Amino acid sequence: MIFPFDNSYARLPDAFFAPVEPTPVSAPLMIRLNDRLATELGIDATRLDSAEGLAILSGNEVAEGSEPLAMAYSGHQFGGFSPQLGDGRAILLGEVVRDDGVRFDIQLKGAGQTPFSRRGDGRSALGPVLREYIVSEAMAALGVPTTRAFAAIASGDNVLREGLMPGGVFTRVAQSHIRIGTFQWFAAREDHDNLKVLADYTIERHYPDAQHDDNPYRALLVGVIERQAKLIAHWMQLGFIHGVMNTDNMTVSGETIDYGPCAFMDAYHPAKTFSSIDHQGRYAFANQSPIGHWNLTRFAETLLPLLDGDPQRSVAEAESALDAFAGIHRTALQERFTAKIGIQQGDADDWHLVEALLSAMAEGEADFTLVFRHLSDALESGSDQAVMHLFNQPEAIVAWLTSWRSRLHDVDRSQAISLMRRTNPVFIPRNHRVEEAIQAGNSGDFAPFHRLHEVLQHPFTEQPEFTEYEAAPAPDEVVQATFCGT
């Protein structure tokens, strides 16, 4: 077998999924195969990079050992609850187990209609395929827990979105695709038996230590809260905006999932959004922390029947676990942002220094990534000109720079510079560069896609031959909104 499948999810009760096979496409073309990831998963990349592999990864053939299915889940979307969502354009082919025992899902996106497609076509435009490949692999290179890109394929068929657009199929890898919405599926149906099956399965797969806890379901809740609190802090350290933090887009494994209308900020502003349908700013940059807590509260609600036989004690257990979110998230955020200004062990005063810088950046319309990266250059060279040049009123940052240098006076300068350079990337998936790769790909030219992907595999390393990828967009290049692709 090309994929050494061992499909534990397919062995769960029928209520968890709908069996479905991918719908073939007319003329598949392999754009990129992640052979390094294939090898890591114990999959023969050479065999995959063949007509046989292309047929499987495009959905034209079902691999030996595959038990394709669409997962069932519900979800709160922009605050409103949808009791039936599920994989409307994604099909889980199966699972493989890495040498260290960690299990991974292999999933196709854009592989055709499923019983959960509602009125959708189950397909994906090529643009979202290229975007998710670029951004998810960039996130992995940045050290962020994330689903991974396995393959990007042009389908040879058009899909109807704003107009006719070229289609594609994306192969995604995740430690699992279990979401908060998966738990909501059973909770909404008051199916407590299958809710327990799901919780036990999740604990065994993702939180095995919880099996030994006096209350394994509370330990599950605590584990998910901790991972998500730290994940969101990691996003914010990099200026990343997820765009659609619905409960069906939040994994219990703690991986970033569903790179639809996501983006990395150029000019910093806490109210920045990118989703074309987020008119109220629900999922703005600064709202990601409270929305994360809100989503986790919805998760805790699903677990109430399992936490304790007494409803009042069950609520108390959930509230106690949720109360820890703010402290975990604040600590992670403080550690990450004080490191960005060269301070290894920051305190409350250092956090105020960070907040002052962010306020100045917002007022000065300064580029988030460039400001933090150039601070290390300023510390090394002793000149603040490059940093000041990034603000529309350079004199507004002078006082902050003076305070910052005073704070670092007794800090080992070389250690501070090293800390900053391994914390602040040189290269991020700039929105205009991603859009450039998508537009070229839609015309059949994948060179910009490959070049951008390669640059982003070394985000903390100076690459003099690719300095143009460091730059913020020119005014006519700024991307104001991104789209989910459905």
TIBAVEX-943541 format. One record per residue (C-alpha): x, y, z. Coordinates in nm, 2 decimals, decimal comma. Example, Ala and Ser with C-alpha at 12.3 -4.5 7.8 and 13.67 -1.06 7.14 Angstrom:
+--------+--------+--------+
:      x :      y :      z :
+--------+--------+--------+
:   1,23 :  -0,45 :   0,78 :
:   1,37 :  -0,11 :   0,71 :
+--------+--------+--------+
***
This chain:
+--------+--------+--------+
:      x :      y :      z :
+--------+--------+--------+
:   0,00 :   0,00 :   0,00 :
:   0,12 :   0,35 :  -0,07 :
:  -0,05 :   0,47 :   0,25 :
:  -0,02 :   0,22 :   0,55 :
:  -0,37 :   0,31 :   0,67 :
:  -0,50 :   0,22 :   1,01 :
:  -0,84 :   0,39 :   1,03 :
:  -0,95 :   0,43 :   1,39 :
:  -1,21 :   0,70 :   1,32 :
:  -1,38 :   0,47 :   1,07 :
:  -1,42 :   0,22 :   1,35 :
:  -1,63 :   0,46 :   1,56 :
:  -2,01 :   0,43 :   1,55 :
:  -2,20 :   0,53 :   1,24 :
:  -2,32 :   0,86 :   1,39 :
:  -1,97 :   1,00 :   1,37 :
:  -1,94 :   1,02 :   0,99 :
:  -2,09 :   0,94 :   0,65 :
:  -1,90 :   0,70 :   0,42 :
:  -1,84 :   0,87 :   0,09 :
:  -1,59 :   0,84 :  -0,20 :
:  -1,42 :   1,13 :  -0,38 :
:  -1,56 :   1,24 :  -0,71 :
:  -1,31 :   1,22 :  -0,99 :
:  -1,17 :   1,52 :  -1,17 :
:  -1,10 :   1,55 :  -1,54 :
:  -0,73 :   1,64 :  -1,58 :
:  -0,54 :   1,64 :  -1,25 :
:  -0,20 :   1,81 :  -1,24 :
:   0,04 :   1,77 :  -0,95 :
:   0,16 :   2,12 :  -0,85 :
:   0,35 :   2,03 :  -0,54 :
:   0,40 :   1,72 :  -0,33 :
:   0,55 :   1,76 :   0,02 :
:   0,79 :   1,47 :  -0,01 :
:   0,97 :   1,56 :   0,31 :
:   0,64 :   1,53 :   0,51 :
:   0,56 :   1,20 :   0,32 :
:   0,90 :   1,06 :   0,43 :
:   0,84 :   1,17 :   0,79 :
:   0,51 :   0,98 :   0,79 :
:   0,66 :   0,67 :   0,65 :
:   0,51 :   0,71 :   0,30 :
:   0,70 :   0,64 :  -0,02 :
:   0,72 :   0,98 :  -0,18 :
:   0,86 :   0,83 :  -0,50 :
:   0,55 :   0,62 :  -0,54 :
:   0,33 :   0,91 :  -0,47 :
:   0,50 :   1,12 :  -0,73 :
:   0,35 :   0,90 :  -1,01 :
:   0,04 :   0,85 :  -1,20 :
:  -0,08 :   0,62 :  -0,92 :
:  -0,02 :   0,88 :  -0,65 :
:  -0,17 :   1,16 :  -0,86 :
:  -0,49 :   0,95 :  -0,91 :
:  -0,52 :   0,90 :  -0,53 :
:  -0,45 :   1,25 :  -0,43 :
:  -0,68 :   1,40 :  -0,69 :
:  -0,97 :   1,17 :  -0,58 :
:  -0,98 :   0,98 :  -0,90 :
:  -0,89 :   0,65 :  -0,73 :
:  -0,94 :   0,52 :  -0,38 :
:  -0,62 :   0,39 :  -0,23 :
:  -0,59 :   0,04 :  -0,09 :
:  -0,67 :   0,04 :   0,28 :
:  -0,86 :   0,37 :   0,25 :
:  -1,20 :   0,40 :   0,41 :
:  -1,31 :   0,75 :   0,29 :
:  -1,56 :   0,94 :   0,50 :
:  -1,70 :   1,28 :   0,58 :
:  -1,69 :   1,37 :   0,94 :
:  -2,00 :   1,50 :   1,12 :
:  -1,99 :   1,82 :   1,33 :
:  -2,19 :   2,12 :   1,43 :
:  -2,06 :   2,47 :   1,51 :
:  -2,11 :   2,83 :   1,61 :
:  -2,04 :   3,04 :   1,30 :
:  -2,00 :   3,41 :   1,37 :
:  -2,19 :   3,34 :   1,70 :
:  -2,49 :   3,16 :   1,55 :
:  -2,53 :   2,79 :   1,61 :
:  -2,56 :   2,56 :   1,31 :
:  -2,66 :   2,21 :   1,44 :
:  -2,55 :   2,04 :   1,12 :
:  -2,23 :   2,13 :   0,93 :
:  -1,99 :   1,84 :   0,87 :
:  -1,73 :   1,80 :   0,60 :
:  -1,90 :   1,95 :   0,30 :
:  -1,60 :   1,95 :   0,07 :
:  -1,35 :   1,74 :   0,27 :
:  -1,31 :   1,36 :   0,27 :
:  -1,09 :   1,18 :   0,52 :
:  -0,91 :   0,91 :   0,33 :
:  -0,76 :   0,74 :   0,64 :
:  -0,49 :   0,76 :   0,91 :
:  -0,13 :   0,67 :   0,92 :
:   0,08 :   0,61 :   1,23 :
:   0,43 :   0,77 :   1,25 :
:   0,73 :   0,57 :   1,38 :
:   0,69 :   0,74 :   1,72 :
:   0,33 :   0,62 :   1,75 :
:   0,16 :   0,96 :   1,67 :
:  -0,14 :   0,91 :   1,44 :
:  -0,22 :   1,15 :   1,15 :
:  -0,52 :   1,20 :   0,93 :
:  -0,49 :   1,22 :   0,55 :
:  -0,77 :   1,43 :   0,41 :
:  -0,87 :   1,56 :   0,07 :
:  -1,03 :   1,91 :   0,04 :
:  -1,22 :   1,99 :  -0,27 :
:  -1,28 :   1,62 :  -0,35 :
:  -1,66 :   1,65 :  -0,43 :
:  -1,99 :   1,65 :  -0,26 :
:  -2,07 :   1,47 :   0,06 :
:  -2,39 :   1,42 :   0,25 :
:  -2,29 :   1,74 :   0,44 :
:  -2,25 :   1,96 :   0,14 :
:  -2,59 :   2,11 :   0,17 :
:  -2,62 :   2,32 :  -0,16 :
:  -2,24 :   2,33 :  -0,21 :
:  -2,05 :   2,17 :  -0,49 :
:  -1,79 :   2,01 :  -0,27 :
:  -1,51 :   2,15 :  -0,48 :
:  -1,24 :   2,40 :  -0,41 :
:  -1,11 :   2,68 :  -0,63 :
:  -0,74 :   2,66 :  -0,70 :
:  -0,67 :   2,99 :  -0,51 :
:  -0,76 :   2,85 :  -0,17 :
:  -0,55 :   2,54 :  -0,24 :
:  -0,24 :   2,75 :  -0,31 :
:  -0,32 :   2,98 :  -0,01 :
:  -0,35 :   2,69 :   0,24 :
:  -0,04 :   2,52 :   0,11 :
:   0,17 :   2,83 :   0,14 :
:   0,03 :   2,95 :   0,48 :
:   0,01 :   2,62 :   0,66 :
:   0,37 :   2,53 :   0,56 :
:   0,49 :   2,88 :   0,66 :
:   0,32 :   2,84 :   1,00 :
:   0,50 :   2,50 :   1,04 :
:   0,83 :   2,66 :   0,96 :
:   0,75 :   2,94 :   1,21 :
:   0,70 :   2,67 :   1,48 :
:   0,33 :   2,71 :   1,51 :
:   0,12 :   2,40 :   1,58 :
:  -0,07 :   2,35 :   1,26 :
:  -0,23 :   2,12 :   1,01 :
:   0,01 :   2,05 :   0,72 :
:   0,01 :   2,07 :   0,35 :
:   0,07 :   1,73 :   0,18 :
:  -0,02 :   1,80 :  -0,19 :
:  -0,16 :   2,07 :  -0,41 :
:  -0,33 :   1,96 :  -0,73 :
:  -0,50 :   2,15 :  -1,02 :
:  -0,81 :   1,96 :  -1,11 :
:  -0,85 :   2,06 :  -1,47 :
:  -1,21 :   2,16 :  -1,40 :
:  -1,36 :   2,50 :  -1,34 :
:  -1,57 :   2,59 :  -1,03 :
:  -1,83 :   2,86 :  -1,01 :
:  -1,76 :   3,12 :  -0,74 :
:  -1,77 :   3,49 :  -0,83 :
:  -1,73 :   3,36 :  -1,18 :
:  -1,58 :   3,05 :  -1,33 :
:  -1,24 :   2,98 :  -1,17 :
:  -0,99 :   2,70 :  -1,20 :
:  -1,04 :   2,42 :  -0,95 :
:  -0,80 :   2,23 :  -0,73 :
:  -0,77 :   1,96 :  -0,47 :
:  -0,57 :   2,00 :  -0,15 :
:  -0,44 :   1,71 :   0,07 :
:  -0,41 :   1,81 :   0,43 :
:  -0,25 :   1,62 :   0,72 :
:  -0,35 :   1,67 :   1,08 :
:  -0,30 :   1,49 :   1,41 :
:  -0,68 :   1,48 :   1,39 :
:  -0,97 :   1,68 :   1,25 :
:  -1,17 :   1,66 :   1,57 :
:  -1,32 :   2,00 :   1,65 :
:  -1,51 :   2,17 :   1,92 :
:  -1,79 :   2,14 :   1,67 :
:  -1,76 :   1,76 :   1,67 :
:  -1,84 :   1,76 :   2,04 :
:  -2,13 :   2,00 :   1,97 :
:  -2,27 :   1,76 :   1,72 :
:  -2,35 :   1,50 :   1,99 :
:  -2,43 :   1,76 :   2,26 :
:  -2,69 :   1,92 :   2,04 :
:  -2,86 :   1,58 :   1,99 :
:  -2,83 :   1,50 :   2,36 :
:  -2,65 :   1,18 :   2,25 :
:  -2,45 :   1,14 :   2,57 :
:  -2,34 :   0,78 :   2,49 :
:  -2,16 :   0,89 :   2,17 :
:  -2,04 :   1,21 :   2,34 :
:  -1,86 :   0,98 :   2,59 :
:  -1,73 :   0,77 :   2,30 :
:  -1,59 :   1,08 :   2,14 :
:  -1,43 :   1,21 :   2,46 :
:  -1,27 :   0,87 :   2,54 :
:  -1,14 :   0,85 :   2,18 :
:  -1,00 :   1,21 :   2,20 :
:  -0,83 :   1,14 :   2,53 :
:  -0,67 :   0,82 :   2,41 :
:  -0,55 :   0,99 :   2,09 :
:  -0,45 :   1,34 :   2,21 :
:  -0,44 :   1,34 :   2,59 :
:  -0,34 :   0,99 :   2,71 :
:  -0,22 :   1,12 :   3,05 :
:  -0,58 :   1,23 :   3,12 :
:  -0,67 :   0,86 :   3,14 :
:  -0,50 :   0,84 :   3,48 :
:  -0,66 :   1,15 :   3,62 :
:  -0,93 :   1,13 :   3,89 :
:  -1,16 :   1,31 :   3,64 :
:  -1,03 :   1,24 :   3,29 :
:  -1,30 :   1,46 :   3,12 :
:  -1,20 :   1,76 :   3,33 :
:  -0,84 :   1,68 :   3,24 :
:  -0,94 :   1,68 :   2,87 :
:  -1,10 :   2,02 :   2,91 :
:  -0,80 :   2,16 :   3,09 :
:  -0,56 :   2,02 :   2,82 :
:  -0,76 :   2,17 :   2,54 :
:  -0,78 :   2,51 :   2,72 :
:  -0,41 :   2,52 :   2,77 :
:  -0,32 :   2,43 :   2,42 :
:  -0,56 :   2,68 :   2,26 :
:  -0,45 :   2,96 :   2,50 :
:  -0,09 :   2,91 :   2,40 :
:  -0,17 :   2,86 :   2,03 :
:  -0,36 :   3,19 :   2,01 :
:  -0,07 :   3,37 :   2,18 :
:   0,16 :   3,22 :   1,92 :
:  -0,06 :   3,35 :   1,64 :
:  -0,06 :   3,70 :   1,79 :
:   0,32 :   3,70 :   1,84 :
:   0,35 :   3,68 :   1,46 :
:   0,07 :   3,92 :   1,37 :
:  -0,15 :   3,63 :   1,24 :
:  -0,53 :   3,67 :   1,21 :
:  -0,72 :   3,35 :   1,16 :
:  -1,02 :   3,52 :   1,02 :
:  -1,29 :   3,26 :   1,10 :
:  -1,25 :   3,14 :   1,46 :
:  -1,58 :   2,95 :   1,45 :
:  -1,61 :   2,65 :   1,68 :
:  -1,60 :   2,42 :   1,39 :
:  -1,26 :   2,57 :   1,30 :
:  -1,10 :   2,50 :   1,64 :
:  -0,93 :   2,17 :   1,70 :
:  -0,91 :   1,98 :   2,03 :
:  -0,56 :   1,88 :   1,93 :
:  -0,44 :   2,24 :   1,95 :
:  -0,35 :   2,27 :   1,58 :
:  -0,43 :   2,57 :   1,37 :
:  -0,69 :   2,46 :   1,11 :
:  -0,88 :   2,60 :   0,81 :
:  -0,67 :   2,87 :   0,64 :
:  -0,95 :   3,04 :   0,46 :
:  -0,97 :   3,42 :   0,51 :
:  -0,66 :   3,43 :   0,72 :
:  -0,37 :   3,67 :   0,68 :
:  -0,06 :   3,82 :   0,85 :
:  -0,09 :   4,19 :   0,93 :
:   0,11 :   4,44 :   0,74 :
:   0,05 :   4,77 :   0,92 :
:  -0,04 :   4,70 :   1,28 :
:  -0,39 :   4,77 :   1,41 :
:  -0,56 :   4,57 :   1,68 :
:  -0,90 :   4,60 :   1,51 :
:  -0,77 :   4,46 :   1,18 :
:  -0,98 :   4,19 :   1,01 :
:  -0,94 :   4,01 :   0,68 :
:  -1,25 :   3,80 :   0,63 :
:  -1,47 :   3,95 :   0,36 :
:  -1,78 :   3,86 :   0,56 :
:  -1,66 :   3,97 :   0,91 :
:  -1,85 :   4,30 :   0,90 :
:  -1,87 :   4,34 :   1,28 :
:  -1,50 :   4,26 :   1,34 :
:  -1,58 :   3,96 :   1,55 :
:  -1,26 :   3,79 :   1,45 :
:  -1,03 :   4,09 :   1,45 :
:  -0,67 :   4,05 :   1,57 :
:  -0,73 :   4,17 :   1,92 :
:  -1,05 :   3,98 :   1,96 :
:  -0,88 :   3,64 :   1,90 :
:  -0,81 :   3,60 :   2,28 :
:  -1,17 :   3,66 :   2,40 :
:  -1,32 :   3,46 :   2,11 :
:  -1,08 :   3,17 :   2,20 :
:  -1,22 :   3,18 :   2,55 :
:  -1,58 :   3,20 :   2,42 :
:  -1,53 :   2,90 :   2,20 :
:  -1,37 :   2,70 :   2,48 :
:  -1,68 :   2,78 :   2,69 :
:  -1,89 :   2,62 :   2,42 :
:  -1,66 :   2,32 :   2,44 :
:  -1,70 :   2,30 :   2,82 :
:  -2,08 :   2,31 :   2,78 :
:  -2,06 :   1,99 :   2,57 :
:  -1,87 :   1,81 :   2,85 :
:  -2,11 :   1,90 :   3,13 :
:  -2,28 :   1,56 :   3,12 :
:  -1,94 :   1,39 :   3,16 :
:  -1,78 :   1,61 :   3,42 :
:  -2,00 :   1,52 :   3,71 :
:  -2,33 :   1,34 :   3,78 :
:  -2,45 :   1,64 :   3,97 :
:  -2,53 :   1,94 :   3,74 :
:  -2,41 :   2,21 :   3,98 :
:  -2,08 :   2,04 :   4,05 :
:  -2,04 :   1,98 :   3,68 :
:  -2,08 :   2,35 :   3,61 :
:  -1,84 :   2,44 :   3,89 :
:  -1,57 :   2,20 :   3,74 :
:  -1,62 :   2,36 :   3,39 :
:  -1,60 :   2,72 :   3,53 :
:  -1,29 :   2,64 :   3,73 :
:  -1,11 :   2,50 :   3,43 :
:  -1,22 :   2,80 :   3,21 :
:  -1,10 :   3,05 :   3,47 :
:  -0,74 :   2,94 :   3,40 :
:  -0,76 :   3,05 :   3,04 :
:  -0,68 :   3,41 :   3,10 :
:  -0,37 :   3,35 :   3,31 :
:  -0,23 :   3,09 :   3,07 :
:  -0,29 :   3,31 :   2,77 :
:  -0,16 :   3,62 :   2,94 :
:   0,16 :   3,45 :   3,05 :
:   0,22 :   3,30 :   2,70 :
:   0,15 :   3,63 :   2,54 :
:   0,38 :   3,82 :   2,77 :
:   0,66 :   3,57 :   2,72 :
:   0,63 :   3,59 :   2,35 :
:   0,61 :   3,96 :   2,32 :
:   0,88 :   4,05 :   2,57 :
:   1,11 :   3,81 :   2,38 :
:   1,03 :   4,02 :   2,06 :
:   1,19 :   4,32 :   2,23 :
:   1,49 :   4,12 :   2,36 :
:   1,38 :   4,04 :   2,72 :
:   1,39 :   3,68 :   2,82 :
:   1,20 :   3,70 :   3,15 :
:   0,97 :   3,99 :   3,13 :
:   0,76 :   4,14 :   3,41 :
:   0,45 :   4,37 :   3,43 :
:   0,66 :   4,68 :   3,35 :
:   0,80 :   4,51 :   3,04 :
:   0,45 :   4,42 :   2,93 :
:   0,36 :   4,79 :   2,96 :
:   0,66 :   4,86 :   2,74 :
:   0,52 :   4,62 :   2,48 :
:   0,18 :   4,78 :   2,49 :
:   0,33 :   5,12 :   2,45 :
:   0,51 :   5,00 :   2,14 :
:   0,20 :   4,85 :   1,99 :
:   0,00 :   5,17 :   2,05 :
:   0,27 :   5,37 :   1,88 :
:   0,27 :   5,12 :   1,59 :
:  -0,10 :   5,15 :   1,55 :
:  -0,09 :   5,54 :   1,55 :
:   0,21 :   5,54 :   1,33 :
:   0,07 :   5,28 :   1,08 :
:   0,40 :   5,09 :   1,12 :
:   0,45 :   4,74 :   0,97 :
:   0,42 :   4,48 :   1,25 :
:   0,69 :   4,24 :   1,12 :
:   0,94 :   4,50 :   1,00 :
:   0,93 :   4,70 :   1,33 :
:   1,01 :   4,40 :   1,54 :
:   1,27 :   4,26 :   1,31 :
:   1,45 :   4,59 :   1,27 :
:   1,47 :   4,64 :   1,65 :
:   1,74 :   4,38 :   1,67 :
:   1,93 :   4,56 :   1,39 :
:   1,90 :   4,88 :   1,59 :
:   2,03 :   4,72 :   1,90 :
:   2,33 :   4,58 :   1,71 :
:   2,41 :   4,89 :   1,51 :
:   2,32 :   5,16 :   1,77 :
:   2,12 :   5,34 :   1,50 :
:   1,74 :   5,38 :   1,52 :
:   1,69 :   5,53 :   1,18 :
:   1,56 :   5,21 :   1,01 :
:   1,30 :   5,16 :   1,28 :
:   1,19 :   5,53 :   1,29 :
:   1,16 :   5,52 :   0,91 :
:   0,87 :   5,27 :   0,94 :
:   0,65 :   5,52 :   1,13 :
:   0,45 :   5,79 :   0,95 :
:   0,56 :   6,03 :   1,22 :
:   0,91 :   5,91 :   1,31 :
:   0,95 :   6,14 :   1,61 :
:   0,66 :   5,96 :   1,79 :
:   0,87 :   5,65 :   1,85 :
:   1,18 :   5,83 :   1,98 :
:   1,07 :   5,83 :   2,34 :
:   0,98 :   5,46 :   2,33 :
:   1,32 :   5,37 :   2,18 :
:   1,49 :   5,56 :   2,46 :
:   1,29 :   5,37 :   2,73 :
:   1,36 :   5,04 :   2,56 :
:   1,73 :   5,10 :   2,54 :
:   1,73 :   5,20 :   2,90 :
:   1,56 :   4,88 :   2,99 :
:   1,81 :   4,67 :   2,80 :
:   2,11 :   4,86 :   2,95 :
:   2,20 :   4,57 :   3,19 :
:   2,10 :   4,29 :   2,95 :
:   2,36 :   4,10 :   2,76 :
:   2,33 :   4,27 :   2,41 :
:   2,44 :   3,96 :   2,21 :
:   2,19 :   3,74 :   2,39 :
:   1,91 :   3,99 :   2,34 :
:   1,98 :   4,02 :   1,97 :
:   1,99 :   3,64 :   1,94 :
:   1,66 :   3,61 :   2,12 :
:   1,49 :   3,87 :   1,90 :
:   1,62 :   3,72 :   1,58 :
:   1,49 :   3,37 :   1,66 :
:   1,16 :   3,53 :   1,77 :
:   1,09 :   3,78 :   1,50 :
:   1,08 :   3,65 :   1,14 :
:   1,23 :   3,82 :   0,84 :
:   0,97 :   3,65 :   0,61 :
:   0,60 :   3,60 :   0,65 :
:   0,34 :   3,51 :   0,39 :
:   0,28 :   3,87 :   0,29 :
:  -0,08 :   3,90 :   0,16 :
:   0,02 :   4,06 :  -0,17 :
:   0,28 :   3,79 :  -0,23 :
:   0,03 :   3,52 :  -0,17 :
:  -0,22 :   3,69 :  -0,40 :
:   0,05 :   3,72 :  -0,66 :
:   0,11 :   3,35 :  -0,64 :
:  -0,26 :   3,27 :  -0,67 :
:  -0,32 :   3,50 :  -0,97 :
:  -0,02 :   3,35 :  -1,15 :
:  -0,14 :   3,00 :  -1,06 :
:  -0,48 :   3,07 :  -1,19 :
:  -0,31 :   3,14 :  -1,52 :
:  -0,11 :   2,82 :  -1,51 :
:   0,22 :   2,98 :  -1,39 :
:   0,32 :   2,82 :  -1,06 :
:   0,68 :   2,96 :  -1,04 :
:   0,57 :   3,24 :  -0,80 :
:   0,40 :   2,98 :  -0,58 :
:   0,71 :   2,76 :  -0,56 :
:   0,94 :   3,05 :  -0,50 :
:   0,73 :   3,20 :  -0,22 :
:   0,70 :   2,86 :  -0,06 :
:   1,08 :   2,81 :  -0,06 :
:   1,15 :   3,15 :   0,09 :
:   0,90 :   3,09 :   0,37 :
:   1,07 :   2,76 :   0,47 :
:   1,35 :   2,97 :   0,64 :
:   1,15 :   3,26 :   0,79 :
:   1,41 :   3,36 :   1,05 :
:   1,71 :   3,36 :   0,81 :
:   1,83 :   3,66 :   0,61 :
:   1,81 :   3,57 :   0,24 :
:   1,97 :   3,85 :   0,05 :
:   1,86 :   3,72 :  -0,29 :
:   1,49 :   3,74 :  -0,17 :
:   1,49 :   4,08 :   0,00 :
:   1,18 :   4,18 :  -0,20 :
:   0,98 :   3,93 :   0,00 :
:   1,06 :   4,11 :   0,32 :
:   0,90 :   4,44 :   0,20 :
:   0,56 :   4,56 :   0,30 :
:   0,32 :   4,61 :   0,01 :
:   0,30 :   4,93 :  -0,18 :
:  -0,03 :   5,12 :  -0,14 :
:  -0,17 :   4,97 :  -0,46 :
:  -0,07 :   4,62 :  -0,35 :
:  -0,25 :   4,61 :  -0,01 :
:  -0,49 :   4,32 :   0,02 :
:  -0,79 :   4,43 :   0,22 :
:  -0,99 :   4,11 :   0,25 :
:  -0,95 :   3,74 :   0,19 :
:  -1,21 :   3,47 :   0,11 :
:  -1,29 :   3,12 :   0,24 :
:  -1,32 :   2,96 :  -0,10 :
:  -1,65 :   2,79 :  -0,05 :
+--------+--------+--------+
***
